[in-house]
Amino acid sequence: MDSPSPPSGSPARGATAHLLVVDDEPVILQILRAVFEDQPYRLTTVGTGNDARRVIEEQGCDILVTDKNLPDVGGLVLLELAKQRDPTTEVIVVTGYGSLETAIQAMELGAYDYVLKPLNNVFEIRRKVERALDRQRIARENARLLVDLKDKNDALQVALDEARELQAELIQSEKLAGIGTLAAGVAHEISSPLFGIMGLAEAILDESEPELTREYAGDIVEYCRNIRDIVVELSGYSRAASGEYQTTVDVAKVAEDAVKLVQRTAPTDGIEVELALTPGAVVQARVNEVQQVFVNLFKNACEAVREHHPDGGGKVRVQVDTEPGAVRASVRDNGTGIPNDKLGIVFDPFYTTKPPGKGTGLGLNVVWRIVTKYRGSVQVESGVGDGTTFRIKLPAAS
């Protein structure tokens, strides 16, 4: 339930408190007026319940000191009216007919205290009012703090939602930035079967033997299937992960598909690729995001290997296995390596060792974001000239 705000007419924080005193006995009312008139309160005294009701409805009060037994509107009714207008109003009930039952009734309605007539020590009621004001200040400060906390929580939730949206956009933008590089490889990969299709189609036009025609047609169908597979792989990679549901992901299968995608679309000739993939290594995630992790790491490894071994001899090893409660994966290469002083910043956004225009500097940051999003960890081991190994650990799907 929302904390109630102070009603209109209630004194602001730090302002003079409004004390309303109600008693139908003029002598008692005069005594109470004398007790409180030298105090730092805005004091209102009335002799009837109807007058008190009007003050409460028009002005409200912070502290209500009321006789329980009034000839028109009873003190407990005034208590309820005051609490309805402002639940933080503190009420002290005074009566000459004390009983346990009436005391309990007053307390159940929210009275702060209960005082019996005759008032043997009139200054005791002043101390009760001071303590009631202290409690009220604490209650109102707590209510203010709760409102502030709710506002801050709401602002934090908005910031978290914006951060999630930005993270998804960052992951997708990095992916699309890499599509340009992959597209050149796709064009090269598709050109070979297209030339084959064209040649076979021309041969069919001049072929009179039905058996050869059927053979050529079969080859054309196979070439078309190859092109379809290439397009499906690339379009699946470029799809936004936000459109996918989390599901049980076979990490070994996704890693294998990622390697095939990079091999189809990026120059990997002369690089020895070793796959050590354990089936049954499953996590709960989005397939598209897990694939992006391996595409980024494998592509980076191939580029580092080509730079360090331009004439051949490059090696990249992709491994996936399990341990109790977790799935482990690693991508290891014998490429250029990373200087020790840079290992601590490789996952920072926009850090890259590539020349300007050759990389976004977001690939490894996106890897880190995706892995940590699924409560995993990613580590790097490297040395200049000794190659690089990225190790990933993700919670296994139950």
C-alpha positions as CSV (number, residue, x, y, z in Angstrom):
1,M,0.0,0.0,0.0
2,D,1.3,3.5,-0.9
3,S,2.3,5.7,2.0
4,P,-0.2,8.5,2.5
5,S,0.9,12.0,1.8
6,P,0.2,14.7,4.4
7,P,-3.2,16.2,3.6
8,S,-3.7,19.8,2.5
9,G,-3.6,22.0,5.6
10,S,-1.1,19.9,7.5
11,P,2.0,21.8,8.5
12,A,5.0,21.3,6.4
13,R,8.1,19.6,7.8
14,G,9.7,21.9,10.2
15,A,6.6,24.2,10.5
16,T,4.8,24.9,13.8
17,A,2.6,21.9,14.9
18,H,-1.1,22.4,15.2
19,L,-2.5,21.3,18.6
20,L,-6.3,20.9,18.9
21,V,-7.7,20.6,22.4
22,V,-11.3,19.6,22.9
23,D,-13.2,19.4,26.3
24,D,-16.7,20.4,27.3
25,E,-15.7,21.4,30.8
26,P,-14.7,25.0,30.7
27,V,-12.4,24.6,33.8
28,I,-10.5,21.7,32.2
29,L,-10.3,23.6,28.9
30,Q,-8.9,26.6,30.6
31,I,-6.3,24.5,32.5
32,L,-5.2,22.8,29.3
33,R,-5.0,26.2,27.4
34,A,-2.7,27.5,30.2
35,V,-0.6,24.3,30.0
36,F,0.1,24.7,26.3
37,E,-0.2,28.4,25.5
38,D,3.5,29.0,26.2
39,Q,4.6,26.1,24.0
40,P,5.8,26.5,20.4
41,Y,2.5,25.2,19.0
42,R,-0.4,26.7,17.0
43,L,-3.0,26.1,19.7
44,T,-6.8,25.7,19.0
45,T,-9.2,25.0,21.9
46,V,-12.9,24.2,21.5
47,G,-15.6,23.1,23.8
48,T,-17.8,21.0,21.6
49,G,-17.4,18.0,19.3
50,N,-19.0,19.8,16.4
51,D,-16.6,22.7,16.6
52,A,-13.7,20.2,16.8
53,R,-15.1,18.4,13.7
54,R,-15.2,21.7,11.8
55,V,-11.5,22.5,12.7
56,I,-10.4,19.0,11.7
57,E,-12.3,19.1,8.3
58,E,-11.1,22.7,7.5
59,Q,-7.6,22.8,8.9
60,G,-6.6,19.4,10.2
61,C,-4.3,19.0,13.2
62,D,-1.1,17.4,14.1
63,I,-2.0,16.5,17.7
64,L,-5.6,16.1,19.0
65,V,-6.2,16.1,22.8
66,T,-9.9,15.3,23.2
67,D,-12.3,14.4,26.0
68,K,-13.9,11.0,25.2
69,N,-17.4,11.8,26.4
70,L,-18.7,14.9,24.7
71,P,-22.4,15.8,24.5
72,D,-22.6,16.0,20.7
73,V,-19.8,14.3,18.8
74,G,-17.8,11.8,20.9
75,G,-14.0,11.9,21.3
76,L,-13.6,8.5,19.6
77,V,-15.5,9.8,16.5
78,L,-13.2,12.8,16.4
79,L,-10.2,10.4,16.7
80,E,-11.5,8.5,13.6
81,L,-12.1,11.8,11.7
82,A,-8.6,13.1,12.4
83,K,-7.0,9.8,11.4
84,Q,-9.0,9.7,8.2
85,R,-7.8,13.1,7.2
86,D,-4.2,12.5,8.2
87,P,-3.2,9.0,9.4
88,T,-0.1,10.5,11.0
89,T,-2.2,12.7,13.4
90,E,-1.5,11.6,17.0
91,V,-4.5,11.5,19.4
92,I,-4.6,11.6,23.2
93,V,-7.9,10.6,24.7
94,V,-9.0,12.1,28.1
95,T,-11.9,10.7,30.1
96,G,-13.4,10.7,33.6
97,Y,-14.9,7.2,33.2
98,G,-11.9,5.1,32.7
99,S,-12.2,1.4,32.0
100,L,-10.0,-1.3,30.3
101,E,-12.6,-1.7,27.6
102,T,-12.6,2.0,26.6
103,A,-8.8,2.2,26.7
104,I,-8.5,-0.8,24.4
105,Q,-11.1,0.7,22.1
106,A,-9.2,4.0,21.9
107,M,-5.9,2.2,21.2
108,E,-7.5,0.0,18.5
109,L,-8.6,3.2,16.7
110,G,-5.1,4.5,16.8
111,A,-4.9,6.7,19.9
112,Y,-1.4,7.4,21.0
113,D,-2.3,7.5,24.7
114,Y,-5.2,7.5,27.2
115,V,-5.4,9.9,30.2
116,L,-7.8,9.7,33.2
117,K,-9.5,12.6,34.9
118,P,-9.0,14.3,37.2
119,L,-5.6,15.5,35.9
120,N,-3.5,15.1,39.0
121,N,-0.4,16.4,37.1
122,V,-1.4,18.6,34.2
123,F,2.2,18.8,33.0
124,E,2.2,15.1,32.4
125,I,-0.1,15.6,29.5
126,R,2.3,18.1,28.1
127,R,5.1,15.5,28.2
128,K,2.7,13.1,26.4
129,V,2.1,15.6,23.7
130,E,5.9,16.2,23.2
131,R,6.4,12.4,23.0
132,A,3.6,12.1,20.5
133,L,5.1,14.9,18.4
134,D,8.5,13.1,18.4
135,R,6.8,9.9,17.2
136,Q,4.9,11.8,14.6
137,R,8.1,13.4,13.3
138,I,9.7,10.0,13.0
139,A,6.7,8.5,11.2
140,R,6.5,11.4,8.7
141,E,10.2,11.2,8.1
142,N,9.9,7.5,7.5
143,A,7.1,8.1,5.1
144,R,9.1,10.7,3.3
145,L,12.1,8.4,3.1
146,L,9.8,5.6,1.7
147,V,8.5,7.9,-1.0
148,D,12.1,8.9,-1.8
149,L,13.2,5.3,-1.9
150,K,10.3,4.4,-4.2
151,D,11.1,7.3,-6.5
152,K,14.8,6.2,-6.6
153,N,13.8,2.6,-7.2
154,D,11.5,3.6,-10.0
155,A,14.3,5.7,-11.5
156,L,16.8,2.8,-11.1
157,Q,14.3,0.4,-12.8
158,V,14.0,2.9,-15.7
159,A,17.8,3.1,-15.9
160,L,18.1,-0.7,-15.8
161,D,15.5,-1.1,-18.6
162,E,17.4,1.5,-20.7
163,A,20.7,-0.3,-20.0
164,R,19.2,-3.6,-21.1
165,E,17.9,-2.0,-24.3
166,L,21.3,-0.4,-25.0
167,Q,23.1,-3.7,-24.3
168,A,20.8,-5.5,-26.8
169,E,21.4,-2.7,-29.4
170,L,25.2,-2.9,-28.7
171,I,25.2,-6.6,-29.3
172,Q,23.2,-6.4,-32.5
173,S,25.2,-3.4,-33.8
174,E,28.5,-5.2,-33.3
175,K,27.0,-8.2,-35.1
176,L,25.8,-6.2,-38.0
177,A,29.2,-4.4,-38.2
178,G,30.8,-7.9,-38.7
179,I,28.2,-8.8,-41.4
180,G,30.1,-6.5,-43.8
181,T,33.2,-8.6,-43.5
182,L,31.3,-11.9,-43.7
183,A,29.3,-10.7,-46.7
184,A,32.4,-10.6,-48.9
185,G,33.1,-14.2,-48.0
186,V,29.5,-15.1,-48.7
187,A,29.8,-13.6,-52.2
188,H,32.9,-15.6,-52.8
189,E,31.3,-18.8,-51.4
190,I,28.2,-18.4,-53.5
191,S,30.0,-17.5,-56.7
192,S,31.4,-21.0,-57.3
193,P,28.0,-22.9,-57.2
194,L,26.4,-20.1,-59.2
195,F,29.0,-20.6,-62.0
196,G,28.4,-24.3,-61.8
197,I,24.6,-23.8,-62.1
198,M,25.1,-21.5,-65.1
199,G,27.3,-23.9,-66.9
200,L,25.1,-26.9,-66.2
201,A,22.0,-24.9,-67.3
202,E,23.7,-24.0,-70.6
203,A,24.8,-27.7,-71.0
204,I,21.1,-28.8,-70.6
205,L,20.1,-26.5,-73.4
206,D,22.4,-28.4,-75.8
207,E,22.0,-31.9,-74.3
208,S,19.7,-34.4,-76.0
209,E,20.4,-37.4,-73.8
210,P,17.7,-37.6,-71.1
211,E,20.1,-39.4,-68.6
212,L,22.7,-36.6,-68.8
213,T,20.0,-34.0,-68.5
214,R,18.7,-35.6,-65.3
215,E,22.3,-35.8,-64.0
216,Y,22.9,-32.1,-64.7
217,A,19.6,-31.2,-63.1
218,G,20.5,-33.1,-60.0
219,D,23.8,-31.3,-59.8
220,I,22.0,-27.9,-60.1
221,V,19.7,-28.9,-57.2
222,E,22.7,-29.8,-55.1
223,Y,24.4,-26.4,-55.9
224,C,21.2,-24.6,-54.9
225,R,21.0,-26.4,-51.6
226,N,24.6,-25.3,-50.9
227,I,23.7,-21.7,-51.6
228,R,20.6,-22.0,-49.4
229,D,22.6,-23.3,-46.5
230,I,25.0,-20.4,-46.8
231,V,22.2,-17.8,-46.8
232,V,20.4,-19.5,-43.9
233,E,23.5,-19.5,-41.8
234,L,24.2,-15.8,-42.4
235,S,20.6,-14.7,-41.9
236,G,20.4,-16.7,-38.7
237,Y,23.5,-15.0,-37.4
238,S,22.3,-11.5,-38.3
239,R,18.9,-12.0,-36.6
240,A,18.3,-10.0,-33.4
241,A,18.6,-12.1,-30.3
242,S,15.8,-10.1,-28.6
243,G,13.3,-12.0,-30.8
244,E,14.4,-15.3,-29.5
245,Y,13.3,-17.1,-26.3
246,Q,15.7,-18.7,-24.0
247,T,15.9,-22.4,-24.5
248,T,18.2,-25.4,-23.9
249,V,21.3,-24.8,-26.0
250,D,23.7,-27.5,-27.1
251,V,26.9,-25.5,-26.9
252,A,28.9,-28.0,-28.9
253,K,26.5,-27.8,-31.8
254,V,26.4,-24.0,-31.7
255,A,30.2,-23.8,-31.6
256,E,30.4,-26.1,-34.6
257,D,27.9,-24.0,-36.5
258,A,29.8,-20.8,-35.7
259,V,33.1,-22.3,-36.9
260,K,31.4,-23.3,-40.2
261,L,29.9,-19.9,-40.6
262,V,33.3,-18.1,-40.2
263,Q,35.0,-20.7,-42.5
264,R,32.4,-20.0,-45.2
265,T,32.5,-16.3,-45.0
266,A,36.1,-15.3,-43.9
267,P,39.5,-16.2,-45.2
268,T,40.6,-19.3,-43.2
269,D,42.7,-21.1,-45.8
270,G,45.9,-22.5,-44.4
271,I,44.6,-22.5,-40.9
272,E,44.4,-25.8,-39.1
273,V,41.2,-25.9,-37.2
274,E,40.7,-28.5,-34.4
275,L,37.4,-29.2,-32.8
276,A,37.1,-31.0,-29.5
277,L,33.4,-30.9,-28.8
278,T,31.6,-32.9,-26.1
279,P,28.0,-33.6,-26.9
280,G,25.4,-33.0,-24.2
281,A,27.0,-29.7,-22.9
282,V,23.8,-27.7,-22.6
283,V,23.0,-24.3,-21.1
284,Q,19.9,-22.2,-20.8
285,A,20.3,-19.2,-23.1
286,R,19.4,-17.8,-26.5
287,V,21.0,-19.8,-29.3
288,N,21.8,-16.6,-31.3
289,E,23.7,-15.0,-28.5
290,V,25.8,-18.2,-27.8
291,Q,26.6,-18.4,-31.5
292,Q,27.8,-14.8,-31.5
293,V,30.2,-15.6,-28.7
294,F,31.9,-18.3,-30.7
295,V,31.8,-16.4,-34.0
296,N,33.6,-13.4,-32.4
297,L,36.2,-15.6,-30.6
298,F,36.9,-17.9,-33.6
299,K,37.0,-15.0,-36.1
300,N,39.4,-13.1,-33.9
301,A,41.6,-16.2,-33.5
302,C,41.8,-16.7,-37.2
303,E,42.7,-13.1,-37.8
304,A,45.5,-13.3,-35.2
305,V,46.8,-16.5,-36.7
306,R,46.9,-15.1,-40.2
307,E,48.8,-12.1,-39.0
308,H,51.4,-14.2,-37.2
309,H,51.6,-17.0,-39.7
310,P,51.0,-15.4,-43.1
311,D,52.6,-18.3,-44.9
312,G,50.8,-21.1,-43.0
313,G,51.3,-22.9,-39.8
314,G,48.4,-21.3,-37.9
315,K,46.3,-23.3,-35.6
316,V,43.0,-22.7,-33.8
317,R,41.4,-25.1,-31.3
318,V,37.8,-24.9,-30.2
319,Q,36.9,-27.0,-27.2
320,V,33.6,-27.6,-25.4
321,D,33.3,-30.0,-22.4
322,T,31.5,-30.2,-19.1
323,E,32.2,-30.3,-15.4
324,P,29.7,-30.7,-12.5
325,G,27.2,-28.0,-12.8
326,A,28.9,-26.1,-15.6
327,V,29.8,-26.1,-19.3
328,R,33.3,-25.1,-20.2
329,A,34.5,-23.8,-23.6
330,S,37.8,-22.4,-24.9
331,V,39.2,-21.0,-28.1
332,R,43.0,-21.2,-28.4
333,D,45.2,-20.0,-31.2
334,N,48.9,-19.7,-31.9
335,G,48.6,-16.1,-33.2
336,T,50.2,-12.8,-32.3
337,G,49.1,-12.8,-28.7
338,I,48.2,-9.9,-26.4
339,P,50.7,-7.9,-24.4
340,N,50.5,-8.5,-20.6
341,D,49.7,-4.8,-19.9
342,K,46.7,-5.0,-22.2
343,L,45.1,-8.2,-20.8
344,G,43.1,-6.2,-18.2
345,I,41.4,-4.1,-20.8
346,V,40.7,-6.5,-23.7
347,F,37.0,-6.7,-22.7
348,D,36.6,-2.9,-22.5
349,P,34.4,-1.4,-25.2
350,F,36.2,0.1,-28.2
351,Y,39.5,-1.5,-27.3
352,T,41.1,-3.0,-30.4
353,T,44.5,-3.9,-31.7
354,K,43.4,-3.6,-35.3
355,P,44.1,-0.6,-37.5
356,P,41.5,2.1,-37.8
357,G,38.5,1.0,-39.9
358,K,39.4,-2.7,-39.4
359,G,37.4,-3.4,-36.2
360,T,34.8,-1.9,-34.0
361,G,36.5,-2.7,-30.7
362,L,33.2,-4.2,-29.5
363,G,33.6,-7.9,-30.3
364,L,35.2,-9.0,-27.0
365,N,33.1,-6.6,-25.0
366,V,30.0,-8.2,-26.5
367,V,31.4,-11.6,-25.6
368,W,31.8,-10.5,-22.0
369,R,28.3,-9.0,-21.9
370,I,26.6,-12.1,-23.2
371,V,28.6,-14.5,-21.0
372,T,28.0,-12.5,-17.8
373,K,24.4,-12.0,-18.7
374,Y,24.0,-15.8,-18.2
375,R,25.9,-15.7,-14.9
376,G,29.0,-17.1,-16.6
377,S,32.7,-16.0,-16.6
378,V,35.2,-15.4,-19.4
379,Q,39.0,-15.3,-18.9
380,V,41.9,-14.7,-21.2
381,E,45.5,-16.1,-21.2
382,S,48.0,-14.7,-23.6
383,G,51.5,-13.6,-24.3
384,V,53.1,-11.8,-27.2
385,G,54.0,-14.4,-29.9
386,D,52.6,-17.2,-27.7
387,G,49.0,-17.1,-28.9
388,T,45.8,-16.5,-26.9
389,T,43.3,-18.7,-25.1
390,F,39.8,-17.5,-24.1
391,R,38.1,-19.7,-21.5
392,I,34.4,-19.5,-20.9
393,K,32.3,-21.1,-18.1
394,L,28.5,-21.1,-18.1
395,P,26.0,-22.7,-15.6
396,A,24.8,-26.0,-17.0
397,A,21.1,-26.3,-17.8
398,S,19.3,-28.4,-15.1
